[in-house]
Amino acid sequence: MIAAFLAVMALSLAVALWARRGAAHAAGPRAFFVASGQLGAILFFFLSVGETYSIATMLGFPGGVYAGGEGFVVWFFGYILIAAPVLAVLGPWIWRAGNLYGAVTIPDFFAAHFGSRLLERVIAVGAMALLLPIGTMQFAGIRLVLGALAPAASMPLLLAGAGLVTFAYVALAGLRAAAFVAVLKDALMLGTILLVGALALVHWPALQGPAGPAPQVAAAPQVPVGLPFALSTIAVQALGFAMIPQNWAFLFAARGPQAIARAQAAAPLYMVMFPLLMAVAVFVRQIGLPLDKPDFVFLAAAQHLLPGWAMGVVMAAVVLAGLVILSSVCLAIAPLITRNLVPGLDGTAQQGWAKAITALFIALSAAGALAQVPLLATLNTVFYFGIVQTLPGFLAALWTGRAGARGVIAGIAVAAVFILAARFAGWSLGGINPGLIGLVLNALVLALCTWAWPRRDGQSVLALL
């Protein structure tokens, strides 16, 4: 089992090394962070669409079904289904806007369009704060898998090894390495889900009676409760998905807007895995496999149905799902610092500092997973609440030249204050997700500021294209 796991990890490093060959002719921060905007249709598809599905898909989704989270299933399906058409519409315009200004990050675009260094820093700091928990989430899932793979080994040492593999992806070829390894990750992820799901269905006739109630297990996932919250959360997350910093990097890496639209048109094909993951969760409940946590559902089913070497491949697929997401988040956070918070660095310095920042981010994320810092869990709950707040500013830049930086900053500030107040004061808000209300307040404040202090010398992105 361990030998198969290590073989897959070695293969992923070989793929990243091979990706470096294709980047040999390109240099500079744009090549490192967004692959010089030259990813073909297939690579872009796996990078942008496949990255939607991380370690949480293979562990968290069946865990939610197993624990009786029917509301979780409705929310997850709704969010994924709506996110694809949202990105299919907004994605090509994000690419055009980024290409217009030669942007590598979200703050790059806002700074160039609105001519505001303050706005650039506000968006960069906000994006970094919201991205920080993502690394810890991936390491938390990786910790579960590695603990099952080698229970006698030192967990800090195992996570250090996972961190070194992630750093190697980034250092070898930047976003190109992440794109190539994403192909391997998705092939293994889909393959293992299809295999375990199919075997669960094959063994289904041996089961007797309907599925029983969810066993009482620790750490059941928190899911949206109530229809208003579920529907408003679906809206916030589907819109926010288009504004995630690493998704902008993926969009900037595409060769053109047509590739983006085609990739999103095919995105729902990935959803074939979810009925199988649901079947696996019900299968585990039916046969009564012992579990410590709901997140072990998929691994428990695989261990029950597969030989040892195949189980090693399954564990490698789950870990790869986390490592590829980690590498893309590193490549999103690093330029926020090297390009937007620390001005004046040349291309070589940007890449050097990016690698140092990547190492620091990986170390902090692993430490957070080991310590299980409560603050990170709180930050994660407001990730989509906050990340969507750049949307009104982007739409204003797209449609009108009258909106100014002060209006965008004021809108984001009002939304942030409201969301944090609602979160920590525990306001019910009639069951509505506070992120959606914050988004409405954001848009209203931006509209009022645009009306009161219109920008006289600005042009919309549409007018400039």
Buried (B, 14 or more C-beta within 10 A) or exposed (E): BEEBBBBBBEBBBEBBBBBBEBBEEBEEBBBBBBBBBBBEBEBBBBBBBBBBBBBBBBBBBBBBBBBBBEBBBBBBBBBBBBBBBBBBEBBBBBBBBBBBBEBBBBBBBBBBBBBBEEBBBBBBBBBBEBBBBBBBBBBBBBBBBBEBBBEEEEBEEBBEBBBEBBBBBBBBBBBBBBBBBBBBBBBBBBEBBEBBBEBBBEBEEEEEEEEEEBBEBEEBBEBBEEEBBBBBBBBBBBBBBBBBBBBBBBBBBBBBBEBBBBBBEEBEEBBEBBEBBBBBBBBBBBBEBEBEBBBBBBBBBBBBBBEEEBBBBBBBBBBBBBBBBBBBBBBBBBBBBBBBBEEEBEBEEBBEBBBEBBBBBBBBBBBBBBEEBEEBBEBBEBBBBBBBBBBBBBBBBBEBBBBBBBBBBBBBBBBBEBBBEBBEEEEEBEBBBBBBBBBBBBBBBBBEBBEEBBBEEBEBBBEBE
